[in-house]
Every structure is written in structure tokens, then in C-alpha cells.
Amino acid sequence: MSLEVLLIPLGIAAYGAWRESRSTDLCEKCQTTRLTDQRLLVEAVAALGAVHVEEAEGRVTGAVGANTFTFQRVGEVFLGRIDGAADDVTTAFLAHLEARVGSIVQARNVDLIRERAAQMGLNLVSEVAADGSVQLVFEENPA
């Protein structure tokens, strides 16, 4: 057996391990989110009042209030943290972020349903309750 046959797979495995360790080192003390879409992440942190938001492929940083934050894509999801803060501060921030993401996605879906209803000849009336839920009522367009 040739030495090359052994060294090539070992080299590929070592390179893959190095890349993975490098990406997780960039986000030490980060917590997992359910976010996979970087654009949605940026829109949500902006909706929370973030400033100085900077993007790179798979990485988002910025400031909200007196704190800075970091998000790093590891695998398919983003990990996030409030830089230099306790874990409970990061957990609370991520809970607010995911709630904001939910409201953004909900608003997008209502707009999409409104467009489709208009294509079908219906008017969509939406009412937002105090708890943030949406009740959708369709009315037939007069002929």
C-alpha cells in the first residue's frame, strides 16, 4: 500500500477539523439559535434597535444599547452572544430576538396571503390582537 493513499485522506480530515475548530473558536460562549437565514437575522437585530451592524458571510456583529453582539454561522444555524456578558443576558437577548423574528415572519406571511387573496378575487382584512396574534377575515370582492 502506498503512503500517499494514507496521507491524502488524513490531510483532508485534518483540514476539515481545522476549519470547524476555527469557526467555533470565533464564537466562544455563543448559544444556539433557530436562525438559518442571515438576512432575517440582520432585519431582526435592526428591529431591536441595533446599530453599527456589520455583515460578513456567516457572521453578524453590532451593538444594541450599551452591549455588543456577535452571531456566527456554525453548520446550518447561527450561534449568538452578547459579548462579555453573563449567559443569562445572552439568553434573554436571544429570546427577544427570536420573538422579533417570529413577528417579522408573521407579517411577511400576512402580506403574502393578502396578495394571493387579491389574485383569487378576495379582500383580506387582518386584525392584530394585543397579544400579537392575527385573525384573518376574507371578503368576496363585489362583481
Backbone as CSV, one residue per row, in Angstrom:
resi,resn,N_x,N_y,N_z,CA_x,CA_y,CA_z,C_x,C_y,C_z
1,MET,0.862,-1.174,0.000,0.000,0.000,0.000,0.904,1.233,0.000
2,SER,0.520,2.203,-0.778,1.296,3.425,-0.920,1.038,4.363,0.257
3,LEU,2.056,5.098,0.606,1.945,6.075,1.680,0.985,7.202,1.294
4,GLU,0.917,7.518,0.004,0.010,8.562,-0.481,-1.450,8.220,-0.201
5,VAL,-1.787,6.953,-0.313,-3.158,6.514,-0.084,-3.588,6.823,1.350
6,LEU,-2.670,6.771,2.286,-2.978,7.075,3.678,-2.929,8.575,3.977
7,LEU,-1.999,9.274,3.378,-1.800,10.682,3.704,-2.892,11.598,3.148
8,ILE,-3.409,11.306,1.969,-4.430,12.178,1.369,-5.697,12.223,2.224
9,PRO,-6.302,11.090,2.618,-7.492,11.173,3.486,-7.196,11.809,4.844
10,LEU,-6.016,11.557,5.390,-5.653,12.174,6.663,-5.529,13.685,6.514
11,GLY,-4.968,14.137,5.412,-4.847,15.570,5.156,-6.203,16.227,5.005
12,ILE,-7.101,15.577,4.286,-8.459,16.114,4.107,-9.180,16.173,5.447
13,ALA,-9.064,15.149,6.253,-9.712,15.130,7.572,-9.121,16.203,8.484
14,ALA,-7.805,16.365,8.454,-7.173,17.386,9.287,-7.613,18.784,8.879
15,TYR,-7.704,19.026,7.580,-8.146,20.329,7.095,-9.593,20.599,7.528
16,GLY,-10.471,19.616,7.398,-11.863,19.769,7.827,-11.963,20.044,9.320
17,ALA,-11.177,19.353,10.122,-11.188,19.575,11.564,-10.662,20.960,11.911
18,TRP,-9.640,21.413,11.214,-9.087,22.751,11.445,-10.120,23.820,11.118
19,ARG,-10.825,23.668,9.975,-11.854,24.645,9.593,-12.969,24.700,10.622
20,GLU,-13.426,23.555,11.104,-14.505,23.513,12.095,-14.057,24.144,13.414
21,SER,-12.853,23.844,13.851,-12.386,24.418,15.114,-12.212,25.924,14.984
22,ARG,-11.799,26.379,13.832,-11.622,27.820,13.609,-12.972,28.538,13.650
23,SER,-14.007,27.942,13.053,-15.315,28.601,13.036,-15.964,28.616,14.413
24,THR,-15.786,27.581,15.224,-16.394,27.589,16.547,-15.601,28.446,17.524
25,ASP,-14.293,28.605,17.313,-13.499,29.478,18.169,-13.931,30.935,18.026
26,LEU,-14.446,31.308,16.870,-14.851,32.687,16.639,-16.072,33.076,17.460
27,CYS,-16.765,32.114,18.017,-17.971,32.431,18.769,-17.982,31.685,20.102
28,GLU,-16.953,31.941,20.893,-16.853,31.343,22.213,-17.988,31.859,23.093
29,LYS,-18.585,30.992,23.881,-19.712,31.289,24.773,-20.997,31.640,24.019
30,CYS,-21.074,31.311,22.746,-22.294,31.563,21.979,-23.340,30.507,22.302
31,GLN,-24.598,30.898,22.124,-25.712,29.979,22.326,-26.401,29.744,20.984
32,THR,-26.964,28.579,20.826,-27.609,28.202,19.577,-28.928,28.927,19.395
33,THR,-29.186,29.368,18.174,-30.487,29.925,17.805,-31.124,28.986,16.796
34,ARG,-32.360,29.305,16.393,-33.022,28.529,15.348,-32.887,29.224,13.997
35,LEU,-32.120,30.296,13.945,-31.994,31.092,12.729,-31.019,30.457,11.751
36,THR,-31.448,30.384,10.495,-30.586,29.894,9.428,-30.393,30.945,8.339
37,ASP,-31.233,31.970,8.314,-31.219,32.995,7.270,-30.543,34.262,7.791
38,GLN,-29.402,34.613,7.190,-28.652,35.773,7.658,-29.408,37.073,7.427
39,ARG,-30.129,37.195,6.315,-30.900,38.419,6.053,-31.970,38.635,7.115
40,LEU,-32.649,37.556,7.490,-33.673,37.642,8.530,-33.046,38.022,9.871
41,LEU,-31.887,37.482,10.164,-31.166,37.826,11.388,-30.842,39.316,11.423
42,VAL,-30.326,39.847,10.325,-29.966,41.269,10.262,-31.211,42.142,10.400
43,GLU,-32.301,41.751,9.747,-33.551,42.507,9.857,-34.074,42.501,11.296
44,ALA,-33.958,41.372,11.971,-34.456,41.265,13.343,-33.616,42.080,14.325
45,VAL,-32.286,42.048,14.195,-31.482,42.850,15.119,-31.679,44.337,14.859
46,ALA,-31.912,44.711,13.597,-32.212,46.115,13.289,-33.539,46.522,13.920
47,ALA,-34.527,45.624,13.898,-35.826,45.907,14.507,-35.715,46.036,16.027
48,LEU,-34.698,45.428,16.611,-34.466,45.552,18.051,-33.686,46.819,18.402
49,GLY,-33.338,47.604,17.390,-32.626,48.855,17.632,-31.120,48.748,17.550
50,ALA,-30.619,47.712,16.903,-29.171,47.538,16.794,-28.566,48.617,15.897
51,VAL,-27.357,49.021,16.237,-26.600,49.992,15.442,-25.237,49.395,15.109
52,HIS,-24.583,50.001,14.141,-23.246,49.570,13.710,-23.244,48.082,13.332
53,VAL,-24.300,47.631,12.666,-24.400,46.233,12.264,-23.471,45.996,11.083
54,GLU,-22.596,45.013,11.219,-21.668,44.656,10.160,-21.881,43.193,9.802
55,GLU,-21.826,42.942,8.499,-22.043,41.587,7.988,-20.837,41.097,7.222
56,ALA,-20.555,39.833,7.375,-19.643,39.094,6.526,-20.350,37.766,6.288
57,GLU,-19.879,36.996,5.362,-20.533,35.716,5.094,-20.510,34.854,6.352
58,GLY,-21.702,34.583,6.905,-21.827,33.735,8.081,-21.505,34.411,9.400
59,ARG,-21.402,35.739,9.406,-21.063,36.453,10.648,-21.762,37.802,10.667
60,VAL,-22.372,38.140,11.817,-23.046,39.417,12.007,-22.621,39.962,13.367
61,THR,-22.192,41.221,13.396,-21.829,41.874,14.653,-22.502,43.234,14.705
62,GLY,-22.606,43.780,15.893,-23.201,45.100,16.055,-23.354,45.436,17.523
63,ALA,-24.144,46.472,17.774,-24.376,46.914,19.152,-25.854,47.164,19.354
64,VAL,-26.329,46.819,20.523,-27.692,47.124,20.918,-27.612,47.659,22.342
65,GLY,-28.064,48.890,22.518,-27.893,49.544,23.807,-26.413,49.735,24.078
66,ALA,-25.988,49.386,25.276,-24.580,49.522,25.650,-23.785,48.251,25.368
67,ASN,-24.430,47.233,24.815,-23.787,45.939,24.597,-23.495,45.704,23.125
68,THR,-22.433,44.953,22.865,-22.165,44.492,21.505,-22.569,43.027,21.410
69,PHE,-22.870,42.595,20.198,-23.271,41.209,19.991,-22.506,40.610,18.833
70,THR,-22.459,39.286,18.807,-21.808,38.539,17.739,-22.678,37.341,17.395
71,PHE,-22.885,37.135,16.104,-23.535,35.929,15.610,-22.602,35.283,14.605
72,GLN,-22.449,33.974,14.692,-21.574,33.228,13.803,-22.327,31.989,13.322
73,ARG,-22.317,31.769,12.001,-22.928,30.545,11.468,-21.962,29.393,11.710
74,VAL,-22.478,28.368,12.343,-21.730,27.134,12.534,-22.639,26.018,12.048
75,GLY,-22.252,25.383,10.992,-23.115,24.395,10.355,-24.232,25.122,9.637
76,GLU,-25.455,24.785,9.954,-26.615,25.382,9.288,-27.264,26.510,10.079
77,VAL,-26.914,26.662,11.357,-27.582,27.657,12.206,-26.596,28.706,12.701
78,PHE,-27.166,29.800,13.201,-26.354,30.852,13.794,-26.277,30.649,15.298
79,LEU,-25.086,30.857,15.835,-24.876,30.916,17.269,-24.720,32.390,17.604
80,GLY,-25.193,32.801,18.783,-25.112,34.212,19.129,-24.777,34.435,20.581
81,ARG,-24.303,35.661,20.851,-23.973,36.031,22.223,-23.972,37.548,22.366
82,ILE,-24.126,37.997,23.595,-23.828,39.378,23.970,-22.383,39.332,24.453
83,ASP,-21.514,40.064,23.796,-20.081,39.995,24.084,-19.780,40.409,25.516
84,GLY,-19.058,39.559,26.223,-18.608,39.866,27.571,-19.688,39.862,28.634
85,ALA,-20.869,39.372,28.318,-21.969,39.371,29.287,-22.180,37.963,29.840
86,ALA,-22.930,37.898,30.910,-23.280,36.611,31.515,-24.216,35.847,30.588
87,ASP,-24.258,34.551,30.774,-25.091,33.697,29.926,-26.571,34.075,29.983
88,ASP,-27.061,34.495,31.151,-28.477,34.832,31.253,-28.815,36.088,30.454
89,VAL,-27.865,37.006,30.296,-28.085,38.197,29.467,-28.210,37.783,28.000
90,THR,-27.329,36.886,27.571,-27.397,36.371,26.203,-28.694,35.620,25.974
91,THR,-29.102,34.807,26.932,-30.337,34.039,26.800,-31.545,34.968,26.651
92,ALA,-31.600,36.024,27.447,-32.711,36.978,27.358,-32.703,37.708,26.013
93,PHE,-31.524,38.103,25.542,-31.403,38.779,24.251,-31.874,37.873,23.124
94,LEU,-31.449,36.622,23.150,-31.839,35.692,22.088,-33.334,35.400,22.119
95,ALA,-33.932,35.398,23.305,-35.385,35.209,23.406,-36.118,36.385,22.762
96,HIS,-35.661,37.613,23.031,-36.257,38.797,22.389,-36.051,38.762,20.882
97,LEU,-34.869,38.343,20.462,-34.560,38.270,19.036,-35.475,37.276,18.334
98,GLU,-35.645,36.099,18.907,-36.486,35.089,18.263,-37.947,35.517,18.240
99,ALA,-38.399,36.240,19.255,-39.768,36.776,19.228,-39.911,37.789,18.092
100,ARG,-38.901,38.631,17.901,-38.932,39.614,16.812,-38.900,38.911,15.457
101,VAL,-38.105,37.869,15.341,-38.062,37.085,14.101,-39.447,36.515,13.810
102,GLY,-40.118,36.013,14.839,-41.465,35.472,14.660,-42.438,36.509,14.149
103,SER,-42.368,37.726,14.689,-43.288,38.771,14.224,-42.970,39.215,12.799
104,ILE,-41.698,39.221,12.425,-41.317,39.572,11.051,-41.833,38.528,10.077
105,VAL,-41.635,37.266,10.399,-42.101,36.182,9.524,-43.623,36.194,9.439
106,GLN,-44.292,36.457,10.555,-45.750,36.521,10.564,-46.239,37.647,9.654
107,ALA,-45.629,38.821,9.745,-46.027,39.949,8.893,-45.801,39.636,7.418
108,ARG,-44.700,38.979,7.106,-44.422,38.586,5.711,-45.489,37.632,5.193
109,ASN,-45.879,36.677,6.038,-46.885,35.706,5.619,-48.249,36.353,5.423
110,VAL,-48.618,37.297,6.275,-49.890,38.010,6.104,-49.878,38.769,4.787
111,ASP,-48.769,39.418,4.460,-48.667,40.129,3.179,-48.795,39.171,1.996
112,LEU,-48.162,38.024,2.096,-48.245,37.027,1.035,-49.681,36.516,0.867
113,ILE,-50.353,36.251,1.973,-51.746,35.788,1.921,-52.644,36.869,1.337
114,ARG,-52.386,38.118,1.698,-53.168,39.236,1.163,-53.028,39.303,-0.366
115,GLU,-51.821,39.140,-0.890,-51.589,39.149,-2.336,-52.311,37.990,-3.023
116,ARG,-52.210,36.819,-2.447,-52.858,35.647,-3.053,-54.376,35.758,-3.005
117,ALA,-54.890,36.317,-1.934,-56.343,36.501,-1.838,-56.815,37.473,-2.903
118,ALA,-56.064,38.539,-3.156,-56.427,39.502,-4.195,-56.426,38.835,-5.563
119,GLN,-55.489,37.935,-5.813,-55.450,37.202,-7.082,-56.663,36.307,-7.254
120,MET,-57.229,35.859,-6.152,-58.402,34.987,-6.200,-59.698,35.784,-6.126
121,GLY,-59.600,37.109,-6.111,-60.792,37.936,-6.072,-61.341,38.162,-4.677
122,LEU,-60.503,38.022,-3.668,-60.926,38.207,-2.282,-60.168,39.381,-1.662
123,ASN,-60.809,40.029,-0.710,-60.144,41.044,0.107,-59.805,40.405,1.440
124,LEU,-58.638,40.686,1.924,-58.236,40.162,3.221,-58.214,41.308,4.217
125,VAL,-58.944,41.139,5.317,-58.944,42.105,6.395,-58.220,41.427,7.553
126,SER,-57.175,42.056,8.049,-56.446,41.448,9.168,-56.579,42.331,10.384
127,GLU,-56.745,41.693,11.526,-56.843,42.394,12.795,-55.773,41.839,13.718
128,VAL,-54.957,42.701,14.255,-53.906,42.273,15.171,-54.403,42.481,16.592
129,ALA,-54.412,41.420,17.358,-54.839,41.490,18.750,-53.688,42.000,19.614
130,ALA,-53.982,42.343,20.842,-52.975,42.877,21.760,-51.839,41.882,22.010
131,ASP,-52.125,40.584,21.915,-51.096,39.574,22.156,-50.250,39.294,20.920
132,GLY,-50.515,39.990,19.812,-49.724,39.826,18.604,-50.275,38.796,17.638
133,SER,-51.357,38.118,18.006,-51.948,37.143,17.091,-52.672,37.879,15.966
134,VAL,-52.879,37.196,14.864,-53.536,37.791,13.709,-54.746,36.958,13.359
135,GLN,-55.870,37.652,13.196,-57.088,36.981,12.764,-57.318,37.412,11.316
136,LEU,-57.449,36.449,10.423,-57.621,36.736,9.014,-59.074,36.530,8.614
137,VAL,-59.662,37.570,8.001,-61.036,37.508,7.548,-61.028,37.832,6.050
138,PHE,-61.625,36.944,5.256,-61.693,37.137,3.810,-63.070,37.639,3.430
139,GLU,-63.099,38.606,2.501,-64.356,39.108,1.960,-64.301,38.966,0.449
140,GLU,-65.434,38.597,-0.115,-65.505,38.458,-1.555,-65.621,39.841,-2.185
141,ASN,-64.830,40.088,-3.240,-64.903,41.361,-3.958,-66.242,41.460,-4.680
142,PRO,-66.882,42.647,-4.672,-68.133,42.794,-5.408,-67.865,42.660,-6.914
143,ALA,-68.759,41.996,-7.586,-68.573,41.738,-9.024,-68.863,42.938,-9.874
